[in-house]
Amino acid sequence: MSWWAIAAMAAGAFGFKVLGVLGFGQLSERLASRLAPLAALIPAALFSALVAVQTFGDGRSLTIDARLCGVGVGLFAVWRRAPFVVVVLAAMTATALVRWQTIL
């Protein structure tokens, strides 16, 4: 990405803030109240996308390996409402066991 693109995005973000201060605040409040339910879903969608990319991606190719098993065990633990530490430990253990079996 070029420095010009970064500068343009920074100027655009600053410009939106200035427009809000100059009087477009009432319009943005009405728009914000309509978009609030959608905005609440953005973090979950981004986190899911990051997990998918880290699980299945390997550069420019699709990879299915022990990480998939770990994510599956983690999903099962979340579904069973296990505490976060248990979810992480279960996923980590499952991934390690599958990798260990492939070495042997």
DRENTI-979276 format. One record per residue (C-alpha): residue number from 1; residue in one letter; x, y, z. Coordinates in pm, 1 decimal. Layout:
BEGIN
SITE  pos  code        px        py        pz
SITE  NUM     A         X         Y         Z
...
END
This chain:
BEGIN
SITE  pos  code        px        py        pz
SITE    1     M       0.0       0.0       0.0
SITE    2     S     137.7     341.4     -88.5
SITE    3     W     182.2     632.5     147.5
SITE    4     W     -59.7     836.3     -64.4
SITE    5     A    -337.4     584.9      -1.0
SITE    6     I    -269.8     589.0     373.8
SITE    7     A    -272.4     969.9     375.5
SITE    8     A    -598.2     976.4     178.1
SITE    9     M    -766.0     735.0     420.2
SITE   10     A    -644.9     935.5     720.3
SITE   11     A    -773.6    1259.0     562.7
SITE   12     G   -1107.0    1092.7     488.3
SITE   13     A   -1145.2     971.0     846.2
SITE   14     F   -1058.2    1315.9     979.0
SITE   15     G   -1301.8    1471.9     729.7
SITE   16     F   -1588.4    1254.5     853.1
SITE   17     K   -1516.6    1364.5    1208.6
SITE   18     V   -1516.9    1730.9    1104.3
SITE   19     L   -1849.8    1688.1     921.2
SITE   20     G   -2002.7    1541.6    1235.2
SITE   21     V   -1886.7    1839.1    1441.5
SITE   22     L   -2008.0    2092.4    1183.4
SITE   23     G   -2371.4    1998.3    1207.5
SITE   24     F   -2436.0    1666.8    1045.8
SITE   25     G   -2462.2    1518.2    1395.2
SITE   26     Q   -2842.4    1484.4    1396.6
SITE   27     L   -2833.6    1297.7    1066.3
SITE   28     S   -2561.4    1068.5    1192.8
SITE   29     E   -2753.6     997.9    1515.4
SITE   30     R   -3057.7     880.6    1319.3
SITE   31     L   -2837.1     671.8    1093.5
SITE   32     A   -2647.6     530.9    1392.2
SITE   33     S   -2969.3     418.4    1559.7
SITE   34     R   -3064.8     227.3    1244.1
SITE   35     L   -2722.7      69.5    1199.5
SITE   36     A   -2658.8     -16.4    1566.3
SITE   37     P   -2792.1    -376.4    1538.5
SITE   38     L   -2566.8    -441.3    1238.6
SITE   39     A   -2265.9    -277.4    1400.4
SITE   40     A   -2302.2    -511.0    1698.0
SITE   41     L   -2248.5    -809.6    1464.7
SITE   42     I   -1924.4    -681.4    1307.5
SITE   43     P   -1681.5    -802.7    1579.8
SITE   44     A   -1818.3   -1157.9    1567.3
SITE   45     A   -1796.8   -1166.5    1188.6
SITE   46     L   -1440.2   -1034.1    1188.0
SITE   47     F   -1329.4   -1279.2    1454.6
SITE   48     S   -1487.7   -1568.9    1264.2
SITE   49     A   -1313.3   -1462.3     944.6
SITE   50     L    -977.5   -1440.0    1121.8
SITE   51     V   -1022.2   -1786.8    1271.8
SITE   52     A   -1113.3   -1929.0     931.1
SITE   53     V    -814.1   -1770.0     758.7
SITE   54     Q    -572.3   -1884.5    1029.0
SITE   55     T    -718.7   -2236.6    1031.4
SITE   56     F    -746.6   -2310.0     659.6
SITE   57     G    -502.2   -2067.8     500.6
SITE   58     D    -138.2   -2132.4     426.8
SITE   59     G     -13.6   -1854.7     205.3
SITE   60     R    -218.5   -1881.4    -112.1
SITE   61     S    -335.2   -2239.8     -65.9
SITE   62     L    -603.3   -2416.5     133.3
SITE   63     T    -467.7   -2642.1     406.5
SITE   64     I    -656.2   -2894.9     614.5
SITE   65     D    -447.3   -3027.6     901.2
SITE   66     A    -445.5   -3064.9    1280.1
SITE   67     R    -565.1   -2706.7    1329.7
SITE   68     L    -906.2   -2806.3    1194.5
SITE   69     C    -940.6   -3068.7    1467.0
SITE   70     G    -844.7   -2812.3    1731.9
SITE   71     V   -1101.3   -2563.0    1607.4
SITE   72     G   -1365.6   -2837.4    1602.9
SITE   73     V   -1291.2   -2935.9    1962.0
SITE   74     G   -1294.0   -2568.6    2060.2
SITE   75     L   -1631.8   -2517.5    1894.2
SITE   76     F   -1768.7   -2819.6    2074.4
SITE   77     A   -1642.0   -2684.7    2407.1
SITE   78     V   -1800.4   -2345.9    2337.8
SITE   79     W   -2125.8   -2516.8    2243.5
SITE   80     R   -2116.7   -2701.3    2577.2
SITE   81     R   -2058.8   -2362.8    2748.4
SITE   82     A   -1718.7   -2448.3    2890.6
SITE   83     P   -1511.0   -2169.8    3046.6
SITE   84     F   -1273.0   -1989.1    2811.8
SITE   85     V    -961.9   -2143.6    2964.9
SITE   86     V   -1107.6   -2491.9    2915.5
SITE   87     V   -1194.3   -2411.9    2553.1
SITE   88     V    -839.5   -2297.6    2477.8
SITE   89     L    -677.7   -2590.9    2658.6
SITE   90     A    -906.9   -2845.0    2488.7
SITE   91     A    -839.2   -2703.0    2142.3
SITE   92     M    -467.0   -2685.4    2209.2
SITE   93     T    -456.8   -3042.7    2340.4
SITE   94     A    -656.1   -3180.8    2047.4
SITE   95     T    -429.1   -3008.2    1796.3
SITE   96     A    -117.9   -3133.5    1972.9
SITE   97     L    -248.5   -3491.1    1987.6
SITE   98     V    -332.8   -3497.1    1616.7
SITE   99     R       8.4   -3356.5    1527.7
SITE  100     W     174.1   -3608.1    1758.2
SITE  101     Q     -12.7   -3896.7    1587.0
SITE  102     T     102.5   -3780.9    1244.4
SITE  103     I     465.2   -3775.9    1360.9
SITE  104     L     450.0   -4132.0    1489.0
END
